[in-house]
Amino acid sequence: MKYYIIAGEASGDLHGSNLIKAIKVADTNANIRCWGGDLMQQAGGDLVKHYKSMAFMGFIEVISNINKISKNLKFCKEDIDAFKPDAIVFIDYSGFNLRIAKWAKENNYRTNYYISPQIWASREGRISKIKRDVDAMHVILPFEKDFYEKKHNYPVHFVGHPLLDAINKQPLPNEANFRANNNLDPKKQIIALLPGSRKQEVQKMLNVMLSVTKSFTNYQFVIAGAPSLDLDFYKPYLKNPQVGFVANQTYSLLALSTAALVTSGTATLETALFKVPQAVCYKAHWLSYYIAKKIITLKYISLVNLIMDKEVIKELIQDDLNTNNLTLELNKILSKDTRTKVFEEYYQLEKKLGGVGASKKAAELIVSNTKAKT
């Protein structure tokens, strides 16, 4: 059968690649065309468009790129019609994917959503569009099942979180080799810096993250380079000899880190699953933040705190994200008592996520449901 998969960000590329591998096991004749990235292409998808050309962050950035987004939507519809898939699979990226889902349903395509739009965080009214346009929803967070089924009477499948699959498959790095290959100090403990994957957020986060280095001279700070950004972009941030850099090796970096400063997003959950104490950082354009505050009603912004429904890790947001606060919080998470407490919470978090096998479960449901409809 033919599958058309749409992901628009680096995390979607990761989860999409594991989904493609699992679909190819569940359907040995699968023909997969996709929007995503290098990982989805390597997994066997025929890559149509790379997420690097589609990643826009915040309301202001989206508005300024509206013409480009409109052209992408038009091209996507034309490409789907030419391919004529038996099923379409949307991975997160809701602003784009929900628009395609509406069109797809109107044109009688089978629609699946893997990794739900975060309508529990903002614009909950989108549930009407999901009910209308999405045939099957596969959710990855434990509280999402109750949200959809109990609150909105819309049945969904909880498949567990795919990060558990990705991390479970990650081999432990050889520390000596990792440090040598990346020109890192052979002895200093590592503090990982995960400033995000988009230029706009990295530019907002990295300077304030690096501003604390002078207070922690006994540590090596290491920036995790995003696959969507090249080395030249990071060079202005690498003038301090205390700061190292690794490209496309975030999991190896986290496996060897003592603590981390992390931009809010999927990376906060990845960091927790590697059992690394962290401080969560978030700063947006003031207008984007003002608009977000008006429509988002959540108590927390990090997935770790949302899943646990309490503050497990400190969130430093907007004006609270400054050198003084970041220094205070980093001192806390480097202390023995705080670390012990955080480790205990992380183990409880992992239990809530449902174990490994999310990609396999989602793929089997997508394949079986598609076969039943063809």
C-alpha positions in Angstrom: 0.0 0.0 0.0 1.0 3.6 -0.4 1.5 6.0 2.5 2.1 9.8 2.5 3.7 11.1 5.7 4.0 14.7 6.6 6.4 16.0 9.4 7.7 19.6 9.6 10.3 19.6 12.3 13.5 17.8 13.5 11.6 15.9 16.2 9.0 14.9 13.6 11.7 13.6 11.4 13.1 11.4 14.2 9.7 10.0 15.0 8.7 9.7 11.4 11.8 7.7 10.6 11.0 5.1 13.3 7.4 5.0 12.1 8.5 4.4 8.5 10.7 1.5 9.7 7.8 0.0 11.6 5.4 0.4 8.7 7.8 -1.4 6.4 7.8 -4.3 8.9 4.0 -4.3 9.2 3.5 -3.9 5.4 6.4 -5.3 3.4 5.1 -3.8 0.2 4.8 -0.3 1.6 5.5 2.6 -0.7 6.2 5.7 1.4 6.4 9.3 0.2 7.1 12.0 2.8 7.8 15.5 4.0 10.4 15.4 6.7 14.2 15.2 6.8 17.3 13.1 6.4 16.3 10.5 8.9 13.0 9.8 7.2 14.8 9.5 3.9 17.3 7.1 5.3 14.5 5.0 6.7 13.2 4.5 3.2 10.8 7.3 2.6 10.8 9.1 -0.8 11.5 12.7 0.5 9.5 15.4 -1.2 10.4 18.5 0.9 12.8 19.0 3.8 11.7 20.4 7.1 14.5 22.9 7.0 12.5 24.9 4.4 9.4 24.8 6.6 10.4 25.5 10.2 8.9 28.9 11.3 8.6 29.7 15.0 6.0 32.0 16.6 3.2 34.1 15.3 5.3 36.9 13.9 7.6 34.5 12.0 4.6 32.6 10.5 2.9 35.8 9.4 6.1 37.1 7.7 6.4 33.8 5.8 2.7 33.4 4.9 3.3 33.4 1.1 5.9 30.6 1.4 3.5 28.6 3.6 0.7 29.0 1.1 2.9 27.8 -1.8 3.9 24.7 0.3 0.2 23.9 1.0 -0.7 24.1 -2.7 2.3 22.0 -3.7 1.5 19.4 -1.0 -2.1 18.9 -2.2 -0.9 18.6 -5.8 1.7 16.0 -4.8 -0.7 14.0 -2.8 -3.1 13.9 -5.7 -0.4 12.8 -8.0 0.8 10.0 -5.6 -2.8 8.9 -4.6 -1.9 7.3 -1.3 -4.0 4.7 0.5 -3.4 6.6 3.8 -2.0 10.0 4.9 -0.2 10.2 8.2 0.3 13.6 9.9 3.0 14.0 12.5 2.5 17.0 14.8 3.1 20.3 12.9 -0.5 21.2 13.4 -0.7 24.6 11.6 0.2 23.0 8.3 -1.2 19.5 8.8 -4.7 20.4 10.0 -5.1 22.4 6.8 -4.0 19.5 4.7 -6.2 17.1 6.7 -9.3 19.2 5.9 -8.5 19.1 2.2 -7.6 15.4 2.3 -10.9 14.4 4.0 -12.9 16.4 1.5 -11.1 14.4 -1.2 -11.8 11.1 0.4 -8.3 10.2 1.6 -7.8 8.1 4.7 -6.3 10.4 7.4 -4.2 9.4 10.5 -2.6 11.7 13.0 0.5 10.5 14.9 1.5 12.8 17.8 -1.5 15.0 18.4 -1.7 18.7 17.9 -1.4 20.3 21.4 -5.0 21.5 21.5 -5.0 20.7 25.2 -2.6 23.7 25.5 -4.2 26.2 23.2 -7.1 26.7 20.8 -9.1 23.7 22.2 -11.8 24.6 19.7 -9.7 22.8 17.0 -11.2 19.6 18.3 -14.2 20.1 15.9 -11.7 20.1 13.0 -10.0 17.0 14.3 -13.3 15.1 14.7 -14.3 16.1 11.2 -11.0 15.5 9.4 -9.0 12.9 11.2 -10.1 9.2 10.9 -7.6 7.9 13.5 -5.6 9.7 16.2 -2.6 8.1 17.8 -1.5 10.0 21.0 1.8 9.7 22.8 1.1 11.4 26.2 -0.9 9.7 28.9 -3.1 12.6 29.7 -4.1 13.0 26.1 -6.3 9.9 26.0 -8.5 11.3 28.8 -8.5 14.7 27.2 -9.9 13.4 23.9 -12.1 10.6 25.1 -13.6 11.9 28.4 -13.7 15.6 27.7 -14.5 15.5 23.9 -16.0 12.0 23.3 -13.4 11.4 20.5 -11.8 7.9 20.7 -8.0 7.8 20.3 -5.2 5.2 20.6 -2.5 5.8 23.3 0.6 4.1 21.9 3.2 5.4 24.3 6.0 7.9 23.7 8.3 7.3 20.7 11.2 8.9 22.5 11.5 5.7 24.6 12.0 3.8 21.3 14.6 6.2 20.1 16.5 6.4 23.3 16.3 2.6 23.9 18.1 2.1 20.6 20.8 4.6 21.3 24.1 2.8 22.1 26.1 4.3 25.0 29.0 6.4 23.7 32.6 5.7 24.6 33.3 8.8 26.7 37.0 9.1 26.0 36.4 8.8 22.2 33.5 11.2 22.4 35.5 13.9 24.2 38.6 13.4 21.9 36.6 13.4 18.7 34.8 16.6 19.6 37.8 18.5 21.1 36.3 18.5 24.6 38.2 18.7 27.9 39.1 15.1 28.9 38.2 15.6 32.6 35.7 18.4 33.3 32.1 17.4 33.9 29.8 18.4 31.0 26.9 20.8 31.2 24.8 20.4 28.0 23.3 23.4 26.3 20.2 22.6 24.1 19.1 25.9 22.7 16.6 24.6 20.1 16.6 23.8 16.5 15.4 27.0 14.8 17.6 30.0 14.1 15.2 32.4 15.9 15.1 30.4 19.2 18.8 29.6 19.2 19.6 33.3 18.8 17.3 34.2 21.7 18.5 31.4 24.0 22.2 30.8 23.5 23.6 34.1 24.7 21.9 34.0 28.0 22.8 30.3 28.4 26.4 31.1 27.8 26.3 34.1 30.2 26.6 31.7 33.2 29.9 30.1 32.1 32.0 32.5 34.1 30.4 31.2 37.3 31.1 27.6 36.5 34.7 27.5 35.4 35.2 23.9 36.6 32.7 22.6 34.0 32.8 22.2 30.2 29.7 23.7 28.5 28.8 21.9 25.3 26.3 23.2 22.7 24.2 20.6 21.0 24.1 21.6 17.4 20.8 21.0 15.6 20.7 19.1 12.3 18.8 22.0 10.7 21.7 24.5 11.3 25.3 24.4 10.0 28.5 25.0 11.9 29.0 28.6 10.5 25.8 29.6 12.3 27.3 28.5 15.7 30.8 29.9 15.2 30.1 33.3 16.9 29.1 31.4 20.1 32.3 29.3 20.2 34.9 32.0 21.0 35.0 31.0 24.7 37.5 28.1 25.2 35.2 26.8 28.0 32.5 26.1 25.4 32.5 23.1 23.2 30.2 22.0 20.3 28.9 18.8 18.9 26.8 18.4 15.8 24.0 15.8 15.5 25.1 14.0 18.7 22.6 15.2 21.2 21.8 11.8 22.7 25.5 11.0 23.1 26.0 14.4 24.7 23.1 13.9 27.2 24.3 10.4 28.1 27.6 12.0 29.3 26.2 15.2 30.9 26.0 16.1 34.5 23.3 18.9 34.0 21.6 20.7 31.1 20.1 24.0 30.2 17.3 23.2 27.7 15.0 25.3 25.5 11.3 24.3 26.1 10.1 21.6 23.8 10.7 17.9 23.1 14.3 18.3 24.3 13.1 18.7 27.9 11.6 15.2 27.8 14.6 13.7 26.1 16.9 15.2 28.8 14.7 13.8 31.5 14.7 10.3 29.9 18.5 10.4 30.0 18.2 11.3 33.7 20.0 14.6 33.4 18.9 17.4 35.9 17.9 20.5 33.9 16.6 24.0 33.9 14.1 24.9 31.2 14.5 28.1 29.2 12.1 29.9 27.1 12.1 33.4 25.5 10.1 34.5 22.5 9.5 37.8 20.6 7.5 39.9 23.0 4.4 40.0 20.8 4.5 36.3 20.1 4.7 35.7 23.9 1.9 38.2 24.6 -0.4 36.4 22.1 0.6 33.0 23.4 -0.3 34.1 27.0 -3.7 35.0 25.8 -4.5 31.6 24.3 -2.4 29.1 26.4 -3.8 28.3 29.8 -1.4 25.6 31.0 0.3 25.7 34.3 3.6 24.6 32.8 5.4 24.8 29.5 7.7 21.7 29.7 6.5 18.3 28.9 8.1 16.9 32.0 6.1 19.1 34.3 2.9 18.7 32.3 3.1 14.9 32.4 3.9 14.8 36.1 1.3 17.6 36.8 3.8 19.4 39.1 7.0 21.3 39.0 9.7 18.7 38.7 12.1 21.0 36.8 12.4 24.8 37.0 11.0 26.8 34.1 12.6 30.2 33.4 10.3 32.0 31.1 10.7 35.4 29.3 12.1 38.0 31.7 12.8 35.3 34.3 15.3 33.9 31.9 18.4 35.9 32.9 21.9 35.3 34.0 21.2 35.6 37.7 18.3 33.2 37.8 20.0 30.7 35.5 23.1 30.8 37.7 21.0 30.1 40.9 19.1 27.3 39.2 22.2 25.6 37.8 23.8 25.7 41.3 20.7 23.9 42.6 20.7 21.1 40.0 24.4 20.5 40.6 23.8 19.9 44.3 23.4 16.4 45.6 20.1 16.8 47.4 18.3 18.3 44.4 19.8 15.7 42.0 18.5 12.8 44.1 15.0 14.2 44.2 15.0 14.9 40.4 16.2 11.4 39.6 13.4 9.9 41.6 10.8 12.0 39.7 12.4 11.1 36.4 11.9 7.4 37.1 8.2 8.0 37.9 7.9 10.0 34.7 9.2 7.1 32.6 6.7 4.7 34.1 3.9 7.1 33.0 5.0 7.1 29.4 3.9 3.5 28.8 7.1 1.7 27.8 8.8 1.1 24.5 7.0 0.2 21.3 5.1 3.4 20.3 6.3 3.3 16.7 5.4 -0.4 16.3 2.0 0.1 17.8 1.2 3.1 15.7 2.4 1.5 12.5 0.4 -1.7 13.1 -2.8 0.3 13.7 -2.2 2.5 10.7 -1.6 -0.5 8.4 -4.4 -2.6 9.7 -6.9 0.2 9.5 -5.8 1.1 6.0 -6.1 -2.5 4.9 -9.6 -2.7 6.3 -10.7 0.4 4.3 -9.2 -0.7 1.0 
